[in-house]
Amino acid sequence: MAIVTAKEALGYALGREMLLLYLVVLAGYVAMLLGGWFASGWALRGGGAGFLGQLLAAVCLLAGFVAVLGGLIGFVYKVIADANAVARE
């Protein structure tokens, strides 16, 4: 088993591909927060937007959930694929 230095580990964790995956997860989390905020009625002054407000909340929540899930799956896939590539060397 190879020894990984702290500099190499940080270089991998903060690489361009990993930062993109972190950004996808963060954007999905923000979308989920906005969807929850819209659904709770705080942003719509007592839920006065009716069906349109509920639809907007559902779309934000669903899009956020898909982005978070996709980002996390992509993150795990990348780590496993990179580990397999290193093991083959």
PDB file of N, CA, C and O in Angstrom, chain B, residues numbered from 101:
ATOM      1  N   MET B 101       0.843  -1.176   0.000  1.00  0.00           N
ATOM      2  CA  MET B 101       0.000   0.000   0.000  1.00  0.00           C
ATOM      3  C   MET B 101       0.889   1.240   0.000  1.00  0.00           C
ATOM      4  O   MET B 101       1.830   1.343   0.787  1.00  0.00           O
ATOM      5  N   ALA B 102       0.584   2.160  -0.877  1.00  0.00           N
ATOM      6  CA  ALA B 102       1.393   3.368  -1.017  1.00  0.00           C
ATOM      7  C   ALA B 102       1.036   4.384   0.063  1.00  0.00           C
ATOM      8  O   ALA B 102      -0.109   4.479   0.506  1.00  0.00           O
ATOM      9  N   ILE B 103       2.035   5.125   0.465  1.00  0.00           N
ATOM     10  CA  ILE B 103       1.820   6.185   1.448  1.00  0.00           C
ATOM     11  C   ILE B 103       1.440   7.455   0.693  1.00  0.00           C
ATOM     12  O   ILE B 103       2.119   7.860  -0.250  1.00  0.00           O
ATOM     13  N   VAL B 104       0.356   8.067   1.120  1.00  0.00           N
ATOM     14  CA  VAL B 104      -0.129   9.290   0.485  1.00  0.00           C
ATOM     15  C   VAL B 104       0.186  10.452   1.419  1.00  0.00           C
ATOM     16  O   VAL B 104      -0.173  10.436   2.596  1.00  0.00           O
ATOM     17  N   THR B 105       0.853  11.444   0.882  1.00  0.00           N
ATOM     18  CA  THR B 105       1.174  12.612   1.697  1.00  0.00           C
ATOM     19  C   THR B 105      -0.051  13.516   1.809  1.00  0.00           C
ATOM     20  O   THR B 105      -1.006  13.399   1.042  1.00  0.00           O
ATOM     21  N   ALA B 106       0.007  14.408   2.776  1.00  0.00           N
ATOM     22  CA  ALA B 106      -1.105  15.342   2.976  1.00  0.00           C
ATOM     23  C   ALA B 106      -1.272  16.251   1.758  1.00  0.00           C
ATOM     24  O   ALA B 106      -2.393  16.598   1.387  1.00  0.00           O
ATOM     25  N   LYS B 107      -0.165  16.631   1.144  1.00  0.00           N
ATOM     26  CA  LYS B 107      -0.230  17.494  -0.036  1.00  0.00           C
ATOM     27  C   LYS B 107      -0.922  16.782  -1.200  1.00  0.00           C
ATOM     28  O   LYS B 107      -1.734  17.385  -1.902  1.00  0.00           O
ATOM     29  N   GLU B 108      -0.603  15.503  -1.405  1.00  0.00           N
ATOM     30  CA  GLU B 108      -1.258  14.729  -2.467  1.00  0.00           C
ATOM     31  C   GLU B 108      -2.747  14.549  -2.181  1.00  0.00           C
ATOM     32  O   GLU B 108      -3.577  14.642  -3.086  1.00  0.00           O
ATOM     33  N   ALA B 109      -3.076  14.290  -0.915  1.00  0.00           N
ATOM     34  CA  ALA B 109      -4.482  14.100  -0.544  1.00  0.00           C
ATOM     35  C   ALA B 109      -5.284  15.375  -0.769  1.00  0.00           C
ATOM     36  O   ALA B 109      -6.391  15.327  -1.304  1.00  0.00           O
ATOM     37  N   LEU B 110      -4.729  16.512  -0.364  1.00  0.00           N
ATOM     38  CA  LEU B 110      -5.423  17.784  -0.587  1.00  0.00           C
ATOM     39  C   LEU B 110      -5.498  18.119  -2.069  1.00  0.00           C
ATOM     40  O   LEU B 110      -6.495  18.673  -2.532  1.00  0.00           O
ATOM     41  N   GLY B 111      -4.462  17.789  -2.806  1.00  0.00           N
ATOM     42  CA  GLY B 111      -4.482  18.013  -4.252  1.00  0.00           C
ATOM     43  C   GLY B 111      -5.589  17.220  -4.928  1.00  0.00           C
ATOM     44  O   GLY B 111      -6.242  17.712  -5.848  1.00  0.00           O
ATOM     45  N   TYR B 112      -5.798  15.997  -4.471  1.00  0.00           N
ATOM     46  CA  TYR B 112      -6.871  15.164  -5.026  1.00  0.00           C
ATOM     47  C   TYR B 112      -8.241  15.695  -4.598  1.00  0.00           C
ATOM     48  O   TYR B 112      -9.148  15.824  -5.421  1.00  0.00           O
ATOM     49  N   ALA B 113      -8.383  15.998  -3.315  1.00  0.00           N
ATOM     50  CA  ALA B 113      -9.679  16.437  -2.787  1.00  0.00           C
ATOM     51  C   ALA B 113     -10.098  17.794  -3.339  1.00  0.00           C
ATOM     52  O   ALA B 113     -11.291  18.075  -3.449  1.00  0.00           O
ATOM     53  N   LEU B 114      -9.135  18.630  -3.685  1.00  0.00           N
ATOM     54  CA  LEU B 114      -9.451  19.967  -4.187  1.00  0.00           C
ATOM     55  C   LEU B 114      -9.168  20.111  -5.676  1.00  0.00           C
ATOM     56  O   LEU B 114      -9.031  21.224  -6.183  1.00  0.00           O
ATOM     57  N   GLY B 115      -9.080  18.985  -6.373  1.00  0.00           N
ATOM     58  CA  GLY B 115      -8.867  19.008  -7.816  1.00  0.00           C
ATOM     59  C   GLY B 115     -10.094  19.535  -8.546  1.00  0.00           C
ATOM     60  O   GLY B 115     -11.176  19.644  -7.969  1.00  0.00           O
ATOM     61  N   ARG B 116      -9.915  19.857  -9.805  1.00  0.00           N
ATOM     62  CA  ARG B 116     -10.985  20.469 -10.604  1.00  0.00           C
ATOM     63  C   ARG B 116     -12.245  19.597 -10.670  1.00  0.00           C
ATOM     64  O   ARG B 116     -13.355  20.106 -10.512  1.00  0.00           O
ATOM     65  N   GLU B 117     -12.084  18.294 -10.901  1.00  0.00           N
ATOM     66  CA  GLU B 117     -13.251  17.414 -11.011  1.00  0.00           C
ATOM     67  C   GLU B 117     -13.991  17.296  -9.686  1.00  0.00           C
ATOM     68  O   GLU B 117     -15.221  17.292  -9.649  1.00  0.00           O
ATOM     69  N   MET B 118     -13.227  17.200  -8.593  1.00  0.00           N
ATOM     70  CA  MET B 118     -13.861  17.081  -7.283  1.00  0.00           C
ATOM     71  C   MET B 118     -14.576  18.375  -6.904  1.00  0.00           C
ATOM     72  O   MET B 118     -15.663  18.334  -6.326  1.00  0.00           O
ATOM     73  N   LEU B 119     -13.983  19.513  -7.221  1.00  0.00           N
ATOM     74  CA  LEU B 119     -14.634  20.784  -6.913  1.00  0.00           C
ATOM     75  C   LEU B 119     -15.947  20.927  -7.676  1.00  0.00           C
ATOM     76  O   LEU B 119     -16.910  21.489  -7.156  1.00  0.00           O
ATOM     77  N   LEU B 120     -15.988  20.423  -8.899  1.00  0.00           N
ATOM     78  CA  LEU B 120     -17.231  20.460  -9.666  1.00  0.00           C
ATOM     79  C   LEU B 120     -18.307  19.615  -8.986  1.00  0.00           C
ATOM     80  O   LEU B 120     -19.466  20.025  -8.916  1.00  0.00           O
ATOM     81  N   LEU B 121     -17.934  18.450  -8.490  1.00  0.00           N
ATOM     82  CA  LEU B 121     -18.902  17.606  -7.787  1.00  0.00           C
ATOM     83  C   LEU B 121     -19.357  18.255  -6.483  1.00  0.00           C
ATOM     84  O   LEU B 121     -20.534  18.180  -6.131  1.00  0.00           O
ATOM     85  N   TYR B 122     -18.437  18.888  -5.770  1.00  0.00           N
ATOM     86  CA  TYR B 122     -18.817  19.603  -4.550  1.00  0.00           C
ATOM     87  C   TYR B 122     -19.811  20.714  -4.874  1.00  0.00           C
ATOM     88  O   TYR B 122     -20.773  20.930  -4.137  1.00  0.00           O
ATOM     89  N   LEU B 123     -19.574  21.417  -5.978  1.00  0.00           N
ATOM     90  CA  LEU B 123     -20.451  22.513  -6.383  1.00  0.00           C
ATOM     91  C   LEU B 123     -21.848  22.004  -6.728  1.00  0.00           C
ATOM     92  O   LEU B 123     -22.841  22.650  -6.392  1.00  0.00           O
ATOM     93  N   VAL B 124     -21.934  20.863  -7.390  1.00  0.00           N
ATOM     94  CA  VAL B 124     -23.238  20.276  -7.728  1.00  0.00           C
ATOM     95  C   VAL B 124     -24.007  19.924  -6.454  1.00  0.00           C
ATOM     96  O   VAL B 124     -25.202  20.201  -6.351  1.00  0.00           O
ATOM     97  N   VAL B 125     -23.327  19.319  -5.494  1.00  0.00           N
ATOM     98  CA  VAL B 125     -23.986  18.955  -4.235  1.00  0.00           C
ATOM     99  C   VAL B 125     -24.434  20.210  -3.491  1.00  0.00           C
ATOM    100  O   VAL B 125     -25.543  20.249  -2.959  1.00  0.00           O
ATOM    101  N   LEU B 126     -23.589  21.227  -3.449  1.00  0.00           N
ATOM    102  CA  LEU B 126     -23.940  22.467  -2.757  1.00  0.00           C
ATOM    103  C   LEU B 126     -25.120  23.170  -3.430  1.00  0.00           C
ATOM    104  O   LEU B 126     -26.022  23.653  -2.746  1.00  0.00           O
ATOM    105  N   ALA B 127     -25.120  23.231  -4.755  1.00  0.00           N
ATOM    106  CA  ALA B 127     -26.232  23.860  -5.474  1.00  0.00           C
ATOM    107  C   ALA B 127     -27.528  23.085  -5.246  1.00  0.00           C
ATOM    108  O   ALA B 127     -28.591  23.689  -5.097  1.00  0.00           O
ATOM    109  N   GLY B 128     -27.451  21.773  -5.217  1.00  0.00           N
ATOM    110  CA  GLY B 128     -28.633  20.969  -4.936  1.00  0.00           C
ATOM    111  C   GLY B 128     -29.155  21.195  -3.534  1.00  0.00           C
ATOM    112  O   GLY B 128     -30.365  21.244  -3.315  1.00  0.00           O
ATOM    113  N   TYR B 129     -28.246  21.333  -2.586  1.00  0.00           N
ATOM    114  CA  TYR B 129     -28.647  21.591  -1.205  1.00  0.00           C
ATOM    115  C   TYR B 129     -29.351  22.944  -1.092  1.00  0.00           C
ATOM    116  O   TYR B 129     -30.362  23.068  -0.402  1.00  0.00           O
ATOM    117  N   VAL B 130     -28.811  23.952  -1.770  1.00  0.00           N
ATOM    118  CA  VAL B 130     -29.434  25.282  -1.753  1.00  0.00           C
ATOM    119  C   VAL B 130     -30.815  25.229  -2.405  1.00  0.00           C
ATOM    120  O   VAL B 130     -31.756  25.851  -1.911  1.00  0.00           O
ATOM    121  N   ALA B 131     -30.945  24.493  -3.506  1.00  0.00           N
ATOM    122  CA  ALA B 131     -32.249  24.360  -4.162  1.00  0.00           C
ATOM    123  C   ALA B 131     -33.251  23.665  -3.248  1.00  0.00           C
ATOM    124  O   ALA B 131     -34.426  24.033  -3.220  1.00  0.00           O
ATOM    125  N   MET B 132     -32.798  22.665  -2.503  1.00  0.00           N
ATOM    126  CA  MET B 132     -33.697  21.997  -1.563  1.00  0.00           C
ATOM    127  C   MET B 132     -34.118  22.942  -0.442  1.00  0.00           C
ATOM    128  O   MET B 132     -35.274  22.928  -0.019  1.00  0.00           O
ATOM    129  N   LEU B 133     -33.192  23.757   0.036  1.00  0.00           N
ATOM    130  CA  LEU B 133     -33.542  24.735   1.067  1.00  0.00           C
ATOM    131  C   LEU B 133     -34.564  25.741   0.543  1.00  0.00           C
ATOM    132  O   LEU B 133     -35.526  26.073   1.235  1.00  0.00           O
ATOM    133  N   LEU B 134     -34.353  26.222  -0.676  1.00  0.00           N
ATOM    134  CA  LEU B 134     -35.308  27.163  -1.263  1.00  0.00           C
ATOM    135  C   LEU B 134     -36.675  26.516  -1.455  1.00  0.00           C
ATOM    136  O   LEU B 134     -37.701  27.140  -1.185  1.00  0.00           O
ATOM    137  N   GLY B 135     -36.694  25.287  -1.913  1.00  0.00           N
ATOM    138  CA  GLY B 135     -37.960  24.578  -2.081  1.00  0.00           C
ATOM    139  C   GLY B 135     -38.693  24.412  -0.763  1.00  0.00           C
ATOM    140  O   GLY B 135     -39.910  24.580  -0.699  1.00  0.00           O
ATOM    141  N   GLY B 136     -37.962  24.085   0.281  1.00  0.00           N
ATOM    142  CA  GLY B 136     -38.576  23.971   1.602  1.00  0.00           C
ATOM    143  C   GLY B 136     -39.080  25.301   2.115  1.00  0.00           C
ATOM    144  O   GLY B 136     -40.119  25.378   2.770  1.00  0.00           O
ATOM    145  N   TRP B 137     -38.333  26.348   1.811  1.00  0.00           N
ATOM    146  CA  TRP B 137     -38.732  27.691   2.228  1.00  0.00           C
ATOM    147  C   TRP B 137     -40.010  28.113   1.505  1.00  0.00           C
ATOM    148  O   TRP B 137     -40.925  28.665   2.115  1.00  0.00           O
ATOM    149  N   PHE B 138     -40.062  27.848   0.204  1.00  0.00           N
ATOM    150  CA  PHE B 138     -41.275  28.165  -0.555  1.00  0.00           C
ATOM    151  C   PHE B 138     -42.456  27.338  -0.058  1.00  0.00           C
ATOM    152  O   PHE B 138     -43.564  27.855   0.082  1.00  0.00           O
ATOM    153  N   ALA B 139     -42.223  26.071   0.205  1.00  0.00           N
ATOM    154  CA  ALA B 139     -43.306  25.188   0.631  1.00  0.00           C
ATOM    155  C   ALA B 139     -43.850  25.586   1.994  1.00  0.00           C
ATOM    156  O   ALA B 139     -45.039  25.416   2.261  1.00  0.00           O
ATOM    157  N   SER B 140     -42.996  26.112   2.854  1.00  0.00           N
ATOM    158  CA  SER B 140     -43.454  26.484   4.189  1.00  0.00           C
ATOM    159  C   SER B 140     -44.304  27.746   4.169  1.00  0.00           C
ATOM    160  O   SER B 140     -44.981  28.054   5.151  1.00  0.00           O
ATOM    161  N   GLY B 141     -44.275  28.472   3.071  1.00  0.00           N
ATOM    162  CA  GLY B 141     -45.114  29.654   2.951  1.00  0.00           C
ATOM    163  C   GLY B 141     -44.456  30.936   3.419  1.00  0.00           C
ATOM    164  O   GLY B 141     -45.045  32.007   3.277  1.00  0.00           O
ATOM    165  N   TRP B 142     -43.254  30.865   3.973  1.00  0.00           N
ATOM    166  CA  TRP B 142     -42.586  32.074   4.452  1.00  0.00           C
ATOM    167  C   TRP B 142     -42.279  33.022   3.297  1.00  0.00           C
ATOM    168  O   TRP B 142     -42.409  34.237   3.442  1.00  0.00           O
ATOM    169  N   ALA B 143     -41.881  32.485   2.170  1.00  0.00           N
ATOM    170  CA  ALA B 143     -41.505  33.334   1.040  1.00  0.00           C
ATOM    171  C   ALA B 143     -42.716  33.832   0.272  1.00  0.00           C
ATOM    172  O   ALA B 143     -42.602  34.781  -0.504  1.00  0.00           O
ATOM    173  N   LEU B 144     -43.865  33.220   0.468  1.00  0.00           N
ATOM    174  CA  LEU B 144     -45.037  33.554  -0.336  1.00  0.00           C
ATOM    175  C   LEU B 144     -46.112  34.279   0.469  1.00  0.00           C
ATOM    176  O   LEU B 144     -47.278  34.289   0.075  1.00  0.00           O
ATOM    177  N   ARG B 145     -45.735  34.876   1.574  1.00  0.00           N
ATOM    178  CA  ARG B 145     -46.657  35.657   2.415  1.00  0.00           C
ATOM    179  C   ARG B 145     -47.920  34.870   2.754  1.00  0.00           C
ATOM    180  O   ARG B 145     -49.030  35.239   2.370  1.00  0.00           O
ATOM    181  N   GLY B 146     -47.720  33.792   3.474  1.00  0.00           N
ATOM    182  CA  GLY B 146     -48.855  33.002   3.909  1.00  0.00           C
ATOM    183  C   GLY B 146     -49.358  32.029   2.868  1.00  0.00           C
ATOM    184  O   GLY B 146     -50.479  31.534   2.983  1.00  0.00           O
ATOM    185  N   GLY B 147     -48.576  31.747   1.871  1.00  0.00           N
ATOM    186  CA  GLY B 147     -48.981  30.775   0.859  1.00  0.00           C
ATOM    187  C   GLY B 147     -49.979  31.328  -0.126  1.00  0.00           C
ATOM    188  O   GLY B 147     -50.762  30.568  -0.697  1.00  0.00           O
ATOM    189  N   GLY B 148     -49.977  32.628  -0.344  1.00  0.00           N
ATOM    190  CA  GLY B 148     -50.956  33.252  -1.225  1.00  0.00           C
ATOM    191  C   GLY B 148     -50.811  32.896  -2.688  1.00  0.00           C
ATOM    192  O   GLY B 148     -51.706  33.193  -3.480  1.00  0.00           O
ATOM    193  N   ALA B 149     -49.713  32.271  -3.072  1.00  0.00           N
ATOM    194  CA  ALA B 149     -49.518  31.947  -4.483  1.00  0.00           C
ATOM    195  C   ALA B 149     -50.285  30.698  -4.892  1.00  0.00           C
ATOM    196  O   ALA B 149     -50.413  30.420  -6.085  1.00  0.00           O
ATOM    197  N   GLY B 150     -50.792  29.950  -3.939  1.00  0.00           N
ATOM    198  CA  GLY B 150     -51.617  28.788  -4.240  1.00  0.00           C
ATOM    199  C   GLY B 150     -50.889  27.700  -4.999  1.00  0.00           C
ATOM    200  O   GLY B 150     -49.781  27.299  -4.641  1.00  0.00           O
ATOM    201  N   PHE B 151     -51.535  27.230  -6.056  1.00  0.00           N
ATOM    202  CA  PHE B 151     -51.007  26.105  -6.826  1.00  0.00           C
ATOM    203  C   PHE B 151     -49.645  26.415  -7.430  1.00  0.00           C
ATOM    204  O   PHE B 151     -48.758  25.561  -7.428  1.00  0.00           O
ATOM    205  N   LEU B 152     -49.471  27.621  -7.946  1.00  0.00           N
ATOM    206  CA  LEU B 152     -48.195  27.985  -8.563  1.00  0.00           C
ATOM    207  C   LEU B 152     -47.056  27.946  -7.544  1.00  0.00           C
ATOM    208  O   LEU B 152     -45.955  27.490  -7.855  1.00  0.00           O
ATOM    209  N   GLY B 153     -47.319  28.420  -6.343  1.00  0.00           N
ATOM    210  CA  GLY B 153     -46.307  28.378  -5.292  1.00  0.00           C
ATOM    211  C   GLY B 153     -45.952  26.962  -4.895  1.00  0.00           C
ATOM    212  O   GLY B 153     -44.782  26.642  -4.687  1.00  0.00           O
ATOM    213  N   GLN B 154     -46.965  26.110  -4.791  1.00  0.00           N
ATOM    214  CA  GLN B 154     -46.702  24.713  -4.452  1.00  0.00           C
ATOM    215  C   GLN B 154     -45.936  24.006  -5.563  1.00  0.00           C
ATOM    216  O   GLN B 154     -45.067  23.177  -5.293  1.00  0.00           O
ATOM    217  N   LEU B 155     -46.254  24.331  -6.799  1.00  0.00           N
ATOM    218  CA  LEU B 155     -45.545  23.741  -7.933  1.00  0.00           C
ATOM    219  C   LEU B 155     -44.084  24.185  -7.950  1.00  0.00           C
ATOM    220  O   LEU B 155     -43.186  23.377  -8.183  1.00  0.00           O
ATOM    221  N   LEU B 156     -43.853  25.474  -7.701  1.00  0.00           N
ATOM    222  CA  LEU B 156     -42.485  25.988  -7.641  1.00  0.00           C
ATOM    223  C   LEU B 156     -41.701  25.312  -6.519  1.00  0.00           C
ATOM    224  O   LEU B 156     -40.539  24.947  -6.698  1.00  0.00           O
ATOM    225  N   ALA B 157     -42.338  25.151  -5.374  1.00  0.00           N
ATOM    226  CA  ALA B 157     -41.676  24.489  -4.250  1.00  0.00           C
ATOM    227  C   ALA B 157     -41.338  23.041  -4.592  1.00  0.00           C
ATOM    228  O   ALA B 157     -40.238  22.571  -4.298  1.00  0.00           O
ATOM    229  N   ALA B 158     -42.274  22.338  -5.209  1.00  0.00           N
ATOM    230  CA  ALA B 158     -42.036  20.936  -5.562  1.00  0.00           C
ATOM    231  C   ALA B 158     -40.913  20.807  -6.586  1.00  0.00           C
ATOM    232  O   ALA B 158     -40.085  19.901  -6.487  1.00  0.00           O
ATOM    233  N   VAL B 159     -40.878  21.703  -7.565  1.00  0.00           N
ATOM    234  CA  VAL B 159     -39.821  21.661  -8.583  1.00  0.00           C
ATOM    235  C   VAL B 159     -38.459  21.933  -7.947  1.00  0.00           C
ATOM    236  O   VAL B 159     -37.483  21.250  -8.258  1.00  0.00           O
ATOM    237  N   CYS B 160     -38.388  22.924  -7.063  1.00  0.00           N
ATOM    238  CA  CYS B 160     -37.115  23.231  -6.391  1.00  0.00           C
ATOM    239  C   CYS B 160     -36.651  22.060  -5.532  1.00  0.00           C
ATOM    240  O   CYS B 160     -35.479  21.686  -5.562  1.00  0.00           O
ATOM    241  N   LEU B 161     -37.570  21.489  -4.771  1.00  0.00           N
ATOM    242  CA  LEU B 161     -37.199  20.356  -3.927  1.00  0.00           C
ATOM    243  C   LEU B 161     -36.732  19.167  -4.758  1.00  0.00           C
ATOM    244  O   LEU B 161     -35.718  18.545  -4.442  1.00  0.00           O
ATOM    245  N   LEU B 162     -37.460  18.854  -5.805  1.00  0.00           N
ATOM    246  CA  LEU B 162     -37.100  17.706  -6.639  1.00  0.00           C
ATOM    247  C   LEU B 162     -35.778  17.937  -7.367  1.00  0.00           C
ATOM    248  O   LEU B 162     -34.929  17.047  -7.409  1.00  0.00           O
ATOM    249  N   ALA B 163     -35.601  19.120  -7.937  1.00  0.00           N
ATOM    250  CA  ALA B 163     -34.346  19.419  -8.640  1.00  0.00           C
ATOM    251  C   ALA B 163     -33.167  19.399  -7.669  1.00  0.00           C
ATOM    252  O   ALA B 163     -32.093  18.900  -8.005  1.00  0.00           O
ATOM    253  N   GLY B 164     -33.363  19.932  -6.486  1.00  0.00           N
ATOM    254  CA  GLY B 164     -32.302  19.909  -5.485  1.00  0.00           C
ATOM    255  C   GLY B 164     -31.948  18.504  -5.054  1.00  0.00           C
ATOM    256  O   GLY B 164     -30.772  18.165  -4.915  1.00  0.00           O
ATOM    257  N   PHE B 165     -32.967  17.682  -4.842  1.00  0.00           N
ATOM    258  CA  PHE B 165     -32.729  16.299  -4.434  1.00  0.00           C
ATOM    259  C   PHE B 165     -31.968  15.534  -5.509  1.00  0.00           C
ATOM    260  O   PHE B 165     -31.030  14.796  -5.210  1.00  0.00           O
ATOM    261  N   VAL B 166     -32.376  15.715  -6.755  1.00  0.00           N
ATOM    262  CA  VAL B 166     -31.702  15.025  -7.864  1.00  0.00           C
ATOM    263  C   VAL B 166     -30.252  15.494  -7.982  1.00  0.00           C
ATOM    264  O   VAL B 166     -29.357  14.683  -8.220  1.00  0.00           O
ATOM    265  N   ALA B 167     -30.015  16.797  -7.817  1.00  0.00           N
ATOM    266  CA  ALA B 167     -28.647  17.315  -7.914  1.00  0.00           C
ATOM    267  C   ALA B 167     -27.777  16.780  -6.780  1.00  0.00           C
ATOM    268  O   ALA B 167     -26.636  16.380  -7.014  1.00  0.00           O
ATOM    269  N   VAL B 168     -28.297  16.769  -5.564  1.00  0.00           N
ATOM    270  CA  VAL B 168     -27.523  16.251  -4.432  1.00  0.00           C
ATOM    271  C   VAL B 168     -27.224  14.772  -4.634  1.00  0.00           C
ATOM    272  O   VAL B 168     -26.086  14.335  -4.466  1.00  0.00           O
ATOM    273  N   LEU B 169     -28.235  14.013  -4.990  1.00  0.00           N
ATOM    274  CA  LEU B 169     -28.037  12.578  -5.190  1.00  0.00           C
ATOM    275  C   LEU B 169     -27.062  12.312  -6.338  1.00  0.00           C
ATOM    276  O   LEU B 169     -26.175  11.467  -6.215  1.00  0.00           O
ATOM    277  N   GLY B 170     -27.222  13.024  -7.443  1.00  0.00           N
ATOM    278  CA  GLY B 170     -26.313  12.849  -8.578  1.00  0.00           C
ATOM    279  C   GLY B 170     -24.886  13.231  -8.235  1.00  0.00           C
ATOM    280  O   GLY B 170     -23.946  12.543  -8.635  1.00  0.00           O
ATOM    281  N   GLY B 171     -24.712  14.321  -7.496  1.00  0.00           N
ATOM    282  CA  GLY B 171     -23.371  14.741  -7.100  1.00  0.00           C
ATOM    283  C   GLY B 171     -22.704  13.739  -6.175  1.00  0.00           C
ATOM    284  O   GLY B 171     -21.515  13.454  -6.319  1.00  0.00           O
ATOM    285  N   LEU B 172     -23.465  13.203  -5.224  1.00  0.00           N
ATOM    286  CA  LEU B 172     -22.887  12.226  -4.300  1.00  0.00           C
ATOM    287  C   LEU B 172     -22.555  10.912  -5.000  1.00  0.00           C
ATOM    288  O   LEU B 172     -21.519  10.305  -4.729  1.00  0.00           O
ATOM    289  N   ILE B 173     -23.427  10.478  -5.892  1.00  0.00           N
ATOM    290  CA  ILE B 173     -23.135   9.254  -6.647  1.00  0.00           C
ATOM    291  C   ILE B 173     -21.920   9.466  -7.545  1.00  0.00           C
ATOM    292  O   ILE B 173     -21.067   8.585  -7.652  1.00  0.00           O
ATOM    293  N   GLY B 174     -21.837  10.628  -8.189  1.00  0.00           N
ATOM    294  CA  GLY B 174     -20.670  10.943  -9.013  1.00  0.00           C
ATOM    295  C   GLY B 174     -19.392  10.987  -8.200  1.00  0.00           C
ATOM    296  O   GLY B 174     -18.342  10.536  -8.657  1.00  0.00           O
ATOM    297  N   PHE B 175     -19.478  11.531  -6.995  1.00  0.00           N
ATOM    298  CA  PHE B 175     -18.328  11.604  -6.103  1.00  0.00           C
ATOM    299  C   PHE B 175     -17.833  10.203  -5.741  1.00  0.00           C
ATOM    300  O   PHE B 175     -16.639   9.920  -5.834  1.00  0.00           O
ATOM    301  N   VAL B 176     -18.744   9.339  -5.332  1.00  0.00           N
ATOM    302  CA  VAL B 176     -18.366   7.967  -4.962  1.00  0.00           C
ATOM    303  C   VAL B 176     -17.815   7.216  -6.174  1.00  0.00           C
ATOM    304  O   VAL B 176     -16.822   6.497  -6.061  1.00  0.00           O
ATOM    305  N   TYR B 177     -18.454   7.382  -7.324  1.00  0.00           N
ATOM    306  CA  TYR B 177     -17.990   6.713  -8.540  1.00  0.00           C
ATOM    307  C   TYR B 177     -16.570   7.158  -8.897  1.00  0.00           C
ATOM    308  O   TYR B 177     -15.735   6.331  -9.264  1.00  0.00           O
ATOM    309  N   LYS B 178     -16.297   8.453  -8.791  1.00  0.00           N
ATOM    310  CA  LYS B 178     -14.969   8.961  -9.127  1.00  0.00           C
ATOM    311  C   LYS B 178     -13.910   8.407  -8.179  1.00  0.00           C
ATOM    312  O   LYS B 178     -12.834   8.004  -8.619  1.00  0.00           O
ATOM    313  N   VAL B 179     -14.206   8.386  -6.897  1.00  0.00           N
ATOM    314  CA  VAL B 179     -13.234   7.874  -5.928  1.00  0.00           C
ATOM    315  C   VAL B 179     -12.950   6.395  -6.190  1.00  0.00           C
ATOM    316  O   VAL B 179     -11.794   5.971  -6.162  1.00  0.00           O
ATOM    317  N   ILE B 180     -13.995   5.611  -6.444  1.00  0.00           N
ATOM    318  CA  ILE B 180     -13.796   4.182  -6.706  1.00  0.00           C
ATOM    319  C   ILE B 180     -13.042   3.966  -8.016  1.00  0.00           C
ATOM    320  O   ILE B 180     -12.145   3.126  -8.080  1.00  0.00           O
ATOM    321  N   ALA B 181     -13.397   4.715  -9.059  1.00  0.00           N
ATOM    322  CA  ALA B 181     -12.716   4.567 -10.348  1.00  0.00           C
ATOM    323  C   ALA B 181     -11.245   4.963 -10.238  1.00  0.00           C
ATOM    324  O   ALA B 181     -10.376   4.296 -10.800  1.00  0.00           O
ATOM    325  N   ASP B 182     -10.967   6.041  -9.517  1.00  0.00           N
ATOM    326  CA  ASP B 182      -9.574   6.454  -9.342  1.00  0.00           C
ATOM    327  C   ASP B 182      -8.796   5.436  -8.511  1.00  0.00           C
ATOM    328  O   ASP B 182      -7.623   5.182  -8.782  1.00  0.00           O
ATOM    329  N   ALA B 183      -9.439   4.856  -7.507  1.00  0.00           N
ATOM    330  CA  ALA B 183      -8.771   3.840  -6.693  1.00  0.00           C
ATOM    331  C   ALA B 183      -8.454   2.604  -7.531  1.00  0.00           C
ATOM    332  O   ALA B 183      -7.383   2.016  -7.385  1.00  0.00           O
ATOM    333  N   ASN B 184      -9.369   2.210  -8.400  1.00  0.00           N
ATOM    334  CA  ASN B 184      -9.113   1.063  -9.277  1.00  0.00           C
ATOM    335  C   ASN B 184      -7.988   1.360 -10.257  1.00  0.00           C
ATOM    336  O   ASN B 184      -7.173   0.485 -10.552  1.00  0.00           O
ATOM    337  N   ALA B 185      -7.937   2.588 -10.764  1.00  0.00           N
ATOM    338  CA  ALA B 185      -6.865   2.961 -11.693  1.00  0.00           C
ATOM    339  C   ALA B 185      -5.511   2.925 -10.998  1.00  0.00           C
ATOM    340  O   ALA B 185      -4.524   2.488 -11.591  1.00  0.00           O
ATOM    341  N   VAL B 186      -5.452   3.372  -9.764  1.00  0.00           N
ATOM    342  CA  VAL B 186      -4.194   3.346  -9.015  1.00  0.00           C
ATOM    343  C   VAL B 186      -3.802   1.905  -8.693  1.00  0.00           C
ATOM    344  O   VAL B 186      -2.622   1.559  -8.728  1.00  0.00           O
ATOM    345  N   ALA B 187      -4.785   1.072  -8.383  1.00  0.00           N
ATOM    346  CA  ALA B 187      -4.492  -0.326  -8.045  1.00  0.00           C
ATOM    347  C   ALA B 187      -3.948  -1.091  -9.248  1.00  0.00           C
ATOM    348  O   ALA B 187      -3.155  -2.017  -9.081  1.00  0.00           O
ATOM    349  N   ARG B 188      -4.362  -0.716 -10.453  1.00  0.00           N
ATOM    350  CA  ARG B 188      -3.877  -1.393 -11.662  1.00  0.00           C
ATOM    351  C   ARG B 188      -2.440  -1.023 -11.999  1.00  0.00           C
ATOM    352  O   ARG B 188      -1.753  -1.773 -12.693  1.00  0.00           O
ATOM    353  N   GLU B 189      -1.985   0.116 -11.519  1.00  0.00           N
ATOM    354  CA  GLU B 189      -0.624   0.581 -11.854  1.00  0.00           C
ATOM    355  C   GLU B 189       0.440  -0.230 -11.173  1.00  0.00           C
ATOM    356  O   GLU B 189       1.628   0.035 -11.353  1.00  0.00           O
TER     357      GLU B 189
END
